[in-house]
Amino acid sequence: MPFPRATEIAHLLVKQRLHAGDHAVDATVGNGHDTAFLAECVGRLGKVDGFDIQLSALESARTLLEDNPQVRLHHLGHEFMDRVVTPGVGAIMFNLGYFPSGDKSLVTRPDTTLAALSISLSLLSEKGLLSVVVYTGHEGGPEEGAAVERWIDSLNQDTYRIVHYGSPLRHSSPPAPYLIAVERRARN
């Protein structure tokens, strides 16, 4: 049996955190699969906000999500999620890189990704989970991965618990995605 993919591990961790009625965020909607997963986790009484800068991604996701009234999709960069999302979010998911079915020249970038990650921490509830699947196999991907790693290293270990699944295997072709998960520790 092969090892689970980074996205599968992210789903396992998020599913352990979310409950019916919770609020979740998909920071990079893409094809909508993570958004649909989050909608299933929070149920009809919950809420999911999804963000993407590509209309084609949102249109594709809308088709997949048409039976999920708890989902709101936003044509907005993830670095602006705090304009529509309030604190108390149970899980926020990122899948960095590009929309596989869309314009591959439109990729996540270090400046907007780091801003969005910082905003995400301010939105997480106590024991909330941030999952970041990092894919470095596109132009600018290695730089973005390095920037995310530096950002993770700067987090206060007393406030956040951090786990890293996989590694940026630079010698594989294409590079394997890897997962970084951040949990807001309970306040004492």
C-alpha positions, 0 to 999 in steps of 0.5 A: 500500500503506498503512502498517502498523498499530502492532500489525503493527510491534510483531509485526515487532520482536518476531518478530526478537527471539524464538526457539524456547524463549524466554519471552515475556509478553502483559501485556494478553491481551484477545482473545488474538491477541498471545498466540497470536503470541508462542506461535508465536514461542517454539514448543512449547519456549518459554513465554508468560505472559498477563495480563488482569483480565477473565475474559471476555477470558481465556475468549475467549483460551483458545478461541484458544489451546487448542492451545498448551500453552506458554501460561499465562493469569493472571487478574491485573493486569499490575502483578503479573506479577512474582509469576509471571514471573522475569527473563530474558524475551525480549519483553513486549507491551502493547496499552493501552486496552480489550478490544474485545469486553468491558466498555469501561469497564474500561480500562488506567490510568496507575497500573497501567500505569506499575507494570507497565512498570517491572516489565517492565524488571526482567524483560527479558533482555539485548537483550529487547524491550518493546513498548507499543501506546498507544491514546488513544481512550477515556476516560482514554486521553490521560492514560495516553498522556501518562504513558507518554510521561513514563515513556519520557522518564525512561529512561536512554538508556545502558541502553535504546534507545527507538523511537517509531513513529507519533504521538498524532494528536490531530486524527484521530478516533478517534486512531491507536494508536502504538507505543513499543518499548524494547530493553535494551542489551547490557552492556559 
